[in-house]
């Protein structure tokens, strides 16, 4: 049975931990507001961009011509998986859920005899995947020094992906991230970015426009931007999801610390009461002996 001193030290230790988790919860809440606003602000542009691209790509596919970023190489043997996670932990199952989805995809592709290459963005995803799939890594993007994700960060990642595609290193590219739904809900998501795939139902009235200089030329310019846009959208969704998950995890940790303090305090009081009772018994017994 722990001594009174041990219990007191444990209570003070848990109280200190609770202060830390509470502070982290408040910081995550402040960062979440900015990250959520950034993610939500990007959605209308992404949706409209995809709608325009859906109309353009539909016309290109009908004519049987189009850039390789749209039509593909004609093969799906080699896959590049861009796994985007956080640089830091203490955010519940946020990182693990993305890695779990990526692992399922990797296992599926390998079982089908495909070649898999992995580009990781974020330290936590790389740490979880390297045990089983280190041989499949081709590169890593470190964003630990980036305070606020910008479009330039997405462009850097997109440039590397596009350069590898132009060099013939892969046939299909897919990104993995967590789409932000709410503070307690982040949905692991995979999106194929090469060859580009657009839902024709989203095209709206895009097909009724005439484009200058022409669909082919416009697609050659917009498709690389589409890759960067998809990656940027994924990074922003990840940023909001990470802060939401961390806020929820730290809130749970703070609650658990409070419950532990209550239990330890009860145990401490009972132990102290037992010590006092034993001392009184010894004093009374000694007095009766005299």
Residue pairs with C-beta under 8 A, 6 or more apart in sequence:
1 271
2 10
2 271
3 271
4 268
4 271
4 272
4 275
7 264
7 267
7 268
7 271
8 268
10 264
11 261
11 264
11 265
11 268
14 257
14 260
14 261
14 264
15 257
15 261
17 253
17 257
18 254
18 257
18 258
18 261
21 250
21 253
21 254
21 257
22 250
22 254
24 90
24 246
24 250
25 246
25 247
25 250
25 251
25 254
28 243
28 244
28 246
28 247
28 250
29 243
29 247
31 243
32 183
32 240
32 243
32 244
32 247
35 236
35 239
35 240
35 242
35 243
36 180
36 240
36 243
36 244
38 149
38 236
38 239
38 240
39 180
39 233
39 236
39 237
39 239
39 240
42 232
42 233
42 236
43 233
45 229
46 229
46 230
46 233
47 202
49 226
49 229
50 198
50 199
50 202
50 226
51 202
51 203
51 204
51 206
52 206
52 222
53 196
53 198
53 219
53 222
53 223
53 226
54 198
54 199
54 200
54 201
54 202
54 203
54 206
55 203
55 204
55 205
55 206
55 207
55 209
56 206
56 211
56 215
56 218
56 219
56 222
57 66
57 70
57 196
57 198
57 219
58 198
58 200
58 203
58 207
59 207
59 215
60 66
60 70
60 71
60 215
60 216
60 219
61 70
61 71
63 215
65 71
65 216
66 216
66 219
67 216
67 219
67 220
67 223
68 165
68 195
69 162
69 165
69 194
69 195
69 196
69 219
69 223
69 224
69 226
69 227
70 195
70 196
70 219
70 223
71 195
72 171
72 172
72 194
72 195
73 168
73 171
73 195
75 171
76 114
76 171
76 172
77 114
77 115
77 171
78 114
78 115
78 116
78 117
78 169
78 170
78 171
78 172
79 109
79 114
79 115
79 116
79 117
79 170
79 171
79 172
79 173
79 174
80 117
80 118
80 119
80 138
80 161
80 164
80 165
80 169
80 170
80 172
80 173
80 174
80 194
81 102
81 105
81 106
81 116
81 117
81 118
81 119
81 173
81 174
81 176
82 119
82 120
82 121
82 157
82 161
82 173
82 174
82 175
82 176
82 193
82 231
83 98
83 99
83 102
83 118
83 119
83 120
83 121
83 122
83 125
83 126
83 129
83 176
84 98
84 121
84 122
84 125
84 175
84 176
84 177
84 231
84 234
84 235
84 238
85 94
85 95
85 98
85 99
85 120
85 121
85 122
85 123
85 124
85 125
85 126
85 128
85 238
86 94
86 95
86 122
86 123
86 124
86 125
86 238
86 242
87 122
87 123
87 124
87 142
87 143
87 144
88 123
88 124
89 95
89 124
90 246
90 249
90 250
91 242
91 243
91 245
91 246
91 249
92 245
92 246
92 248
92 249
92 252
93 245
94 178
94 186
94 241
94 242
94 245
94 246
95 122
95 124
95 125
95 128
96 128
97 178
97 186
97 188
98 125
98 176
98 177
98 178
98 188
99 125
99 128
99 129
100 188
101 176
101 188
101 189
101 190
102 118
102 125
102 129
102 176
102 190
103 129
103 132
105 174
105 176
105 190
106 116
106 118
106 133
106 136
109 116
110 116
116 133
116 136
117 136
117 137
117 138
117 169
117 170
118 129
118 133
118 136
118 137
118 138
119 137
119 138
119 139
119 140
119 141
119 157
119 160
119 161
120 126
120 129
120 137
120 139
120 140
120 141
121 140
121 141
121 143
121 157
121 235
122 141
122 143
122 238
123 142
123 144
126 137
126 140
129 137
130 137
138 164
138 169
139 160
141 156
141 157
141 160
143 149
143 153
146 153
149 232
149 235
149 236
149 239
151 228
151 232
153 232
153 235
154 228
154 229
154 231
154 232
154 235
155 228
155 232
157 228
157 231
158 224
158 227
158 228
158 231
161 173
161 193
161 194
161 227
161 231
162 224
162 227
164 170
165 173
165 194
170 194
172 192
172 194
172 195
173 192
173 193
173 194
173 227
174 190
174 191
174 192
174 193
175 190
175 191
175 193
175 230
175 231
175 234
176 188
176 189
176 190
177 188
177 189
177 191
177 234
177 235
177 237
177 238
177 241
178 186
178 187
178 188
178 189
178 237
178 238
178 241
178 242
178 245
179 186
179 187
179 188
179 189
179 237
179 241
180 186
180 237
180 240
180 241
180 244
181 187
182 244
183 244
183 247
183 248
184 244
184 248
186 241
186 244
186 245
189 234
189 237
191 230
191 234
193 226
193 227
193 230
193 231
194 227
196 223
196 226
196 227
211 218
